[in-house]
Structure formats: C-alpha cells, structure tokens
Amino acid sequence: MSHLGVWEWDVSRDKVYWSDELYRILGFTPGEVAASFEALLERVHADDLADVKRHRARSLRERGPISLEYRIVRPSGEVRTLQARLQGTPNDAGAVVRVIGTEQDITDTKDVAQRFVLSDRLISIGTLAGGMAHEINNPLATISAYLELLTERPEARSSDALIAEARAAVDRIRNIMRGLTAFSRADQDLRSPIDVERVLELAIGMAGNEVRHRARLVRSYSGTPLVSANEARLGHVFINLLVNAADAIPEGQADRNEIHVSTRTDAAGWAVVEIRDSGAGISRESQDRIFDPFFTTKPVGKGSGLGLSISHGIVRTLGGEILVRSEIGRGSTFSVSLPPAKIASRPAIVLPPPEPMDLEPEEHRGHVLIVDDEVAFANSLRRLLSSEHDVTIVANGREALTRLQAGARFDVILCDLMMPEMTGPDLYAALTEQLPEQASRMIFITGGAFSLAAQQFLERVPNPCFEKPCDIQNLRAAIRQQIAVVQS
C-alpha cells in the first residue's frame, strides 16, 4: 500500500534480497532477475551512477542513516526518480555486516513540487509585471523622444550626449528582458557554474520598481565564487527575498528606509548573499515557522505563503542554507549561503565578448553572411557592417545551407538561434557534417526566448553567442577577430 521497495544486503555472504515492490519499482516482475547490486546499477541513470556507488560505499563506513535521490531507467525506457534510504548494521567489532534500505518512487510528487515552483515564479513575475512595464516604458519614451528630435533636427545626430543617453535607455530595457527571459523559462533543473552577483542584478532589475517606492537600494558586493546552480531557480529565490523586503516597509518613506544587498565569500569559501531591510521585523514565533509552506505574515490576499518555503527548498537542493535574523521594529536579514562550483569556469551560454582588435578594416575586409528571419534587424546589421565587410542576408537556415552547398563561402556567419523551418542549431549540425570549416565560423545571435534544447546546444558548442539588442562594438570585434583568423 505504501509502494515502498525494501532490500537487504548480507555483506559477509554478499547476498541481496529485494521485496516484490522493489522489483515493480525497477520495472521488473518479481523474480524476473536475480536480486543484486549489479542488477540495480544497470537500471540507474548514467548521470547518477557515480553518486549511487558513492553512497553504497558510505553505507559500509557510516552507521547513521543515509539518504539520496537518483533516477532509474526502466526496461521500457521510462525515467523515474527514486528516494532511497539506507543504513548499515555493525557487528561487535564495529564492522558493517548488513545494510538495509528502502526505495520509493517520488516522480509524481516531484513533478507536482516542480509545478508549484514554476507557478510561484510566474505569479511573482505577474505581480511585478506592472512595475516592469513602468521600467520598460520610461526608457522607451526616452528613445521615442530622441527619434522625434532627430527627425525634426537632423543636426542633433552629432550629439554624443544624446547618443549616450539613448544607448543607456536600450541597456535598461535589455537588462529587464534578460531577467524576464531567464526567470520565466520552463523549470528544468539544469545547473552550470553561474555568477551569483549577475543573477542578483537581474533580480534587482525585475523587482526594482517594488523597492524604489519604499526604500533606497544599497549594494555592497565583495565578490563571490561561481556556484553550481540553475539561473532561473536562484533568481526566483532573490526575487522572493527582495519583494518580501519591500513588502516589510510601508510606501511613501523611501528616504527613511533602506534595503541593503551584499555579497561576500565566507571563511569556508562559500558564496554568501544577504538582503537586509529596515522594515517592521518578524516576531520570534513567526521566525520559527517562516519557511513552512503556506505560512505568511502578510495580510489576507497579499501572499500565498509559498515563496519562502520554495526558496528554502531551492537553496537546500543546491546544497546551501538560508537563514533569517530579525527583530521587531528593526528589520530583517535573510542570508543565503551556497557552496562553490567544483569547476571554476564561466558558463558557456553567452561567451565573454572578445577583446577589440586593432585592425584596419580595409585590410581585413571579409565576407559576412547574416541568417535571420527578422528582416529589419538583418538590414540594420548590414548597414552597420557594410562599410567594413561585404554582407549577404538570407531569411532562413535552409536558404543559407543551400547557398553553402552550392559553393558559397563566408568568413563569418551571423546566425539567429531560433528560426522557423531550420533553426541555428540545425544549420550548425548540417554544416558540421558537410562543411565543418563553415560551422566553426558561426556566431550566434539570440532574442533570448530560446528553448531548453537551444540552451543545451549553446552550453555544448564553442561558438560565441550575442543577445539582442547586440553590443555592436563587441560584435564588430568578434567579426574582425574571426576574419583575422581565417585570413592569417
């Protein structure tokens, strides 16, 4: 009835027993195969195999109970997630002679929990939508006014101040859209080494309007190591904490209140983020329950009571901890600590822009192919690049492939990531097989709304990727660098 699979390992005789339910959990009929660790390991997902072996070895050394979560692949190909618990029993000499364990299929429960996480994140974004519209409309109004000014007064085109302010407005919109794209993605727990401060800045951009009318936002960044995390999930945590900090402060007294956001590296080498507010504070009794599901100190209709509970779960899943310190009338401090990533390298989703190269355009004029279904954007790029390079535009990946198969060659291929008919990754795959030297010359451009498959693709390939709206100077530098390599 409990759907709990049970097993026992007689270490001295190396005999293993499985209950009938464990057979069913693993996708076998009872007795179909001989019970053994080898038979179990054959079912374990390849990415989780080392972890399962490591915990098995631990059970022979440690007396306390051990828990782990891992995936199996049933004979049918179906992937399921199991929650395992195991514990060794020692003899009088202290050597473990027997290990008992349980396995429970938690796939459905985990799926429901993940849907709660995604739902709460989208609710958060929905709550912030009005503020984000305000944040986007202001710089859009600035750009619109400048375009009108350029129409009426063409001589203003030479104004460096006007150009700088218009670019700053574009950057504001770009940062908001990056945060929106990152935090609203489907909730796949794909982790990579990420910069905590970068994710924190995206979250601040999303929640900035909630904060602005209640308190001054003060930053104090001391640097942190990269952490192994999912950008959307970690951003979800920071948004929840920032919005909660803002909610703790009444509107209309922004000059008297402060939300202080700080980062540091602790003595153990962990990344620490603290968000401190000067709000009403939390009672001792409420602090004991603050991370419980559906518990909230907010008025009825204001909060779901899931935000801090979900944030606590996300941080714990990342191997970290989240703590609260608070005093009535003196505000609250939430502290998030995360262990450093095991590999100290930047994520490959968007590679750092290359250093500008001191090249004379006329000596390094190249042939550039732009592959993008957004014709207006492609034409604007052609106008910007045509003084230095010969530029060709095609509107889809299939037409680009046809031209290349017919013998056309380019020094650089600027390719949109998501297009109808043939995507950027599809074109790359075809060129890797047929014309690998052309595939190596691709530079990807994305509007940000890429799929999970596209995200995994960018993490796998070495080619640079720029987000729209592109930093044109860095894009030009990347093109020049590629042409210099080809022509050398």
Protein Blocks (a to p, Z undefined) as FASTA:
>chain_A
ZZpacddddfklopacddfklmmmnopaehkaccdfklmmmmpcfklmmmmmmmmmmmmm
pmbdcddddddddfkopacdddddddddddfkopafbdcdddddfklmmmmmmmmmmmmm
mmmmmmmmmmmmmmmmmmmmmmmmmmmmmmmmmmlmmpmklmmmmmmmmmmmmmmmmmmm
mmmgccddbdcdddfklmmmmmmmmmmmmmmmmoccddddebiadddddfklmmmmmmmm
mmmmmmmpcehilmmgccdddddddfkopacdddddfbebpafklmmmmmgghiafbdeh
kagolmmmmmmmmmmmnopacdddddehiapaddddddddfbdcddfkbgcddddddddf
klmcccdddddfblklmmmmmmmmmmmpccdddfbfklmmmmmmnopacfbdcddfbdgh
iafklmmmmmmmmmmmlmmmpccddehiacfklmmmmmmpmbdcddddddfklmmmmmmm
mmmmmmZZ
